[in-house]
Amino acid sequence: MTPFQEFLAYTDKGTDTSRVPLVLAHGHPFDHTMWAPQIAEFSATRRVIAPDLRGYGASPHTPAVTRFTRFAQDIEELLDDLKVETFVLAGLSMGGQIAMDGYRRFGDRVRGLVLADTFPAAENPDGKRARDAMADRLLEEGMRGYADEVLDKMVAPYADAEVKAHVHRMMTSAPPQGAAAALRARAERADHRDLLTRVTVPALVVVGADDLYTPVSDAQDMHAALPHSTLRIIEGAAHLPNLERPAEFNEALGEFLARVDATS
């Protein structure tokens, strides 16, 4: 991992500049290793950049996020520093919401948008209370109890044992302060449903068939709203199909990247 501006850590793999770079935003409460199968696959043919978001992984948890849009701003500043002008922006779950914020903020640089296991609506009052309560709990108890409880929703109960171990390890390694700050900021995030109708670049919507957090119906709604989108439902996966079914996820992403390359 490489430090950036004294707080953000990231991995930057691949040197082929003939194809559009791929930028990956991870979900909560994970880190850039959530994208390990995609970094390994696509860095052979293009540049792949995957940060640890502020408060997660090797990135320090201070200064804490207070506005959810700060995540997109961090990514923009990182890409400016790396002199990456245009790219495909991909995010899963919370990372998908960050990708939507990114498109709103610097959409003229985005050549393709990948939204995996996510949803665009703002949080409702019950959701805000639940996120704030979970933030309090993480600060009081740490991450392990939460990780134990949600593991079989993050990945399907039938998922490979090594995948389960990787996901559990990411969750228990996440700094509670960073995870709690992100939950509070996420509770106040913007509504992106109207934004999706104005996306002018190709988009790929991906979802695990057994995702309980962001079900297939959410993905279908995003697909219907996005003017130039493709929908891929990954069978045999829950909330993290990129880890649970990497071959199928990579096939969908690879086809999409080829489409973007051809038009860029």
C-alpha positions as semicolon CSV with decimal commas, in nm:
position;residue;x (nm);y (nm);z (nm)
1;M;0,000;0,000;0,000
2;T;0,114;0,354;-0,077
3;P;0,035;0,654;0,146
4;F;-0,123;0,963;-0,008
5;Q;-0,142;1,308;0,150
6;E;-0,052;1,158;0,486
7;F;-0,383;0,980;0,529
8;L;-0,505;0,780;0,230
9;A;-0,355;0,443;0,138
10;Y;-0,408;0,281;-0,201
11;T;-0,289;0,012;-0,438
12;D;-0,200;0,104;-0,796
13;K;-0,138;-0,195;-1,024
14;G;-0,090;-0,234;-1,397
15;T;0,094;-0,016;-1,646
16;D;-0,098;-0,061;-1,972
17;T;-0,216;0,289;-2,068
18;S;-0,390;0,182;-2,388
19;R;-0,707;0,096;-2,196
20;V;-0,924;0,301;-1,962
21;P;-0,805;0,279;-1,599
22;L;-1,031;0,113;-1,343
23;V;-1,094;0,277;-1,004
24;L;-1,250;0,063;-0,729
25;A;-1,435;0,189;-0,419
26;H;-1,489;-0,072;-0,147
27;G;-1,787;-0,118;0,081
28;H;-1,837;-0,096;0,459
29;P;-1,666;-0,214;0,672
30;F;-1,398;-0,345;0,436
31;D;-1,077;-0,229;0,267
32;H;-0,920;-0,244;-0,078
33;T;-0,854;-0,620;-0,047
34;M;-1,227;-0,668;-0,102
35;W;-1,132;-0,622;-0,468
36;A;-0,843;-0,873;-0,470
37;P;-0,987;-1,094;-0,749
38;Q;-1,055;-0,791;-0,968
39;I;-0,715;-0,630;-0,904
40;A;-0,543;-0,957;-0,998
41;E;-0,755;-1,007;-1,310
42;F;-0,765;-0,661;-1,461
43;S;-0,424;-0,520;-1,368
44;A;-0,283;-0,751;-1,635
45;T;-0,452;-0,542;-1,904
46;R;-0,502;-0,195;-1,754
47;R;-0,418;0,029;-1,461
48;V;-0,625;-0,054;-1,151
49;I;-0,641;0,183;-0,854
50;A;-0,807;0,077;-0,529
51;P;-0,786;0,300;-0,221
52;D;-0,854;0,220;0,139
53;L;-1,123;0,477;0,207
54;R;-1,072;0,730;0,483
55;G;-1,116;0,550;0,815
56;Y;-1,066;0,199;0,673
57;G;-0,778;-0,040;0,612
58;A;-0,436;0,123;0,618
59;S;-0,583;0,474;0,596
60;P;-0,594;0,642;0,939
61;H;-0,935;0,704;1,089
62;T;-0,857;1,068;1,169
63;P;-0,961;1,317;1,053
64;A;-1,294;1,137;1,050
65;V;-1,551;1,166;0,774
66;T;-1,828;1,407;0,867
67;R;-1,982;1,444;0,518
68;F;-2,037;1,139;0,302
69;T;-1,926;1,333;-0,006
70;R;-1,577;1,354;0,148
71;F;-1,512;1,000;0,023
72;A;-1,564;1,107;-0,339
73;Q;-1,353;1,416;-0,283
74;D;-1,071;1,198;-0,147
75;I;-1,085;0,980;-0,459
76;E;-1,083;1,284;-0,685
77;E;-0,779;1,428;-0,507
78;L;-0,599;1,094;-0,524
79;L;-0,661;1,065;-0,899
80;D;-0,545;1,424;-0,949
81;D;-0,223;1,339;-0,765
82;L;-0,178;1,025;-0,978
83;K;-0,254;1,226;-1,294
84;V;-0,537;0,993;-1,393
85;E;-0,765;1,205;-1,609
86;T;-1,036;0,960;-1,717
87;F;-1,139;0,621;-1,580
88;V;-1,412;0,368;-1,512
89;L;-1,547;0,420;-1,159
90;A;-1,676;0,111;-0,980
91;G;-1,819;0,072;-0,633
92;L;-1,994;-0,194;-0,430
93;S;-2,252;-0,127;-0,157
94;M;-2,134;0,190;0,022
95;G;-1,871;0,214;-0,250
96;G;-2,150;0,226;-0,508
97;Q;-2,304;0,522;-0,329
98;I;-1,960;0,686;-0,328
99;A;-1,935;0,618;-0,703
100;M;-2,266;0,797;-0,751
101;D;-2,133;1,092;-0,550
102;G;-1,821;1,075;-0,766
103;Y;-2,024;1,093;-1,085
104;R;-2,208;1,396;-0,950
105;R;-1,878;1,560;-0,855
106;F;-1,650;1,473;-1,150
107;G;-1,871;1,301;-1,404
108;D;-1,687;1,460;-1,697
109;R;-1,391;1,233;-1,614
110;V;-1,593;0,911;-1,577
111;R;-1,604;0,692;-1,888
112;G;-1,806;0,412;-1,731
113;L;-1,994;0,355;-1,406
114;V;-2,020;0,021;-1,223
115;L;-2,276;-0,005;-0,942
116;A;-2,270;-0,336;-0,756
117;D;-2,505;-0,441;-0,475
118;T;-2,600;-0,086;-0,389
119;F;-2,899;0,150;-0,402
120;P;-2,940;0,522;-0,478
121;A;-3,210;0,641;-0,235
122;A;-3,137;0,861;0,065
123;E;-3,173;0,707;0,409
124;N;-3,520;0,711;0,567
125;P;-3,572;0,814;0,933
126;D;-3,566;0,454;1,060
127;G;-3,248;0,388;0,865
128;K;-3,082;0,699;1,006
129;R;-3,164;0,589;1,360
130;A;-3,036;0,238;1,290
131;R;-2,705;0,365;1,148
132;D;-2,652;0,603;1,438
133;A;-2,728;0,326;1,687
134;M;-2,487;0,089;1,511
135;A;-2,218;0,359;1,516
136;D;-2,262;0,390;1,893
137;R;-2,242;0,015;1,929
138;L;-1,922;-0,017;1,725
139;L;-1,754;0,248;1,937
140;E;-1,861;0,076;2,258
141;E;-1,806;-0,289;2,163
142;G;-1,566;-0,295;1,870
143;M;-1,618;-0,481;1,543
144;R;-1,616;-0,852;1,628
145;G;-1,972;-0,894;1,754
146;Y;-2,109;-0,705;1,454
147;A;-1,892;-0,909;1,216
148;D;-2,010;-1,237;1,367
149;E;-2,375;-1,133;1,332
150;V;-2,373;-1,011;0,972
151;L;-2,124;-1,249;0,810
152;D;-2,394;-1,475;0,666
153;K;-2,567;-1,173;0,513
154;M;-2,252;-1,019;0,369
155;V;-2,178;-1,349;0,197
156;A;-2,420;-1,633;0,146
157;P;-2,422;-1,905;0,415
158;Y;-2,307;-2,152;0,150
159;A;-2,006;-1,935;0,047
160;D;-1,655;-2,078;0,034
161;A;-1,488;-2,094;0,376
162;E;-1,186;-1,893;0,258
163;V;-1,413;-1,617;0,130
164;K;-1,598;-1,610;0,462
165;A;-1,269;-1,588;0,649
166;H;-1,147;-1,302;0,429
167;V;-1,468;-1,104;0,477
168;H;-1,472;-1,164;0,853
169;R;-1,107;-1,060;0,876
170;M;-1,173;-0,735;0,692
171;M;-1,465;-0,653;0,919
172;T;-1,286;-0,728;1,244
173;S;-0,979;-0,535;1,128
174;A;-1,173;-0,219;1,046
175;P;-1,111;0,066;1,293
176;P;-1,435;0,119;1,492
177;Q;-1,383;0,496;1,486
178;G;-1,364;0,507;1,108
179;A;-1,655;0,268;1,058
180;A;-1,873;0,461;1,304
181;A;-1,793;0,796;1,142
182;A;-1,881;0,656;0,799
183;L;-2,211;0,518;0,926
184;R;-2,313;0,858;1,062
185;A;-2,212;1,032;0,740
186;R;-2,388;0,769;0,532
187;A;-2,708;0,824;0,726
188;E;-2,717;1,180;0,587
189;R;-2,617;1,098;0,227
190;A;-2,786;1,251;-0,074
191;D;-3,057;1,090;-0,285
192;H;-2,916;0,989;-0,625
193;R;-3,228;0,854;-0,794
194;D;-3,267;1,160;-1,016
195;L;-2,894;1,164;-1,089
196;L;-2,911;0,814;-1,237
197;T;-3,156;0,931;-1,504
198;R;-2,895;1,185;-1,619
199;V;-2,593;0,954;-1,642
200;T;-2,461;0,978;-1,999
201;V;-2,191;0,709;-1,988
202;P;-2,230;0,331;-2,009
203;A;-2,321;0,172;-1,676
204;L;-2,307;-0,180;-1,540
205;V;-2,543;-0,281;-1,258
206;V;-2,444;-0,604;-1,079
207;V;-2,614;-0,782;-0,791
208;G;-2,592;-1,115;-0,615
209;A;-2,911;-1,315;-0,663
210;D;-2,933;-1,384;-0,287
211;D;-2,839;-1,035;-0,163
212;L;-3,052;-0,948;0,140
213;Y;-2,913;-0,596;0,191
214;T;-2,969;-0,470;-0,164
215;P;-3,201;-0,717;-0,334
216;V;-3,235;-0,778;-0,706
217;S;-3,534;-0,541;-0,718
218;D;-3,304;-0,250;-0,623
219;A;-3,069;-0,340;-0,907
220;Q;-3,358;-0,366;-1,150
221;D;-3,478;-0,019;-1,049
222;M;-3,131;0,128;-1,108
223;H;-3,105;-0,048;-1,442
224;A;-3,441;0,100;-1,545
225;A;-3,334;0,450;-1,440
226;L;-2,991;0,449;-1,607
227;P;-3,016;0,538;-1,978
228;H;-2,724;0,323;-2,098
229;S;-2,700;0,031;-1,856
230;T;-2,655;-0,344;-1,849
231;L;-2,787;-0,558;-1,562
232;R;-2,608;-0,873;-1,448
233;I;-2,748;-1,094;-1,173
234;I;-2,486;-1,327;-1,025
235;E;-2,633;-1,658;-0,917
236;G;-2,497;-1,827;-0,606
237;A;-2,393;-1,503;-0,437
238;A;-2,521;-1,261;-0,176
239;H;-2,390;-0,908;-0,104
240;L;-2,032;-0,960;-0,225
241;P;-2,055;-1,140;-0,561
242;N;-1,710;-1,012;-0,663
243;L;-1,563;-1,236;-0,390
244;E;-1,823;-1,512;-0,380
245;R;-1,836;-1,568;-0,757
246;P;-1,526;-1,390;-0,890
247;A;-1,522;-1,567;-1,227
248;E;-1,879;-1,464;-1,307
249;F;-1,831;-1,113;-1,172
250;N;-1,507;-1,067;-1,366
251;E;-1,673;-1,191;-1,684
252;A;-1,945;-0,926;-1,650
253;L;-1,695;-0,655;-1,561
254;G;-1,456;-0,759;-1,837
255;E;-1,729;-0,740;-2,102
256;F;-1,827;-0,397;-1,975
257;L;-1,468;-0,268;-1,974
258;A;-1,423;-0,389;-2,331
259;R;-1,733;-0,194;-2,428
260;V;-1,598;0,121;-2,263
261;D;-1,255;0,077;-2,421
262;A;-1,415;0,051;-2,764
263;T;-1,598;0,381;-2,725
264;S;-1,328;0,583;-2,546
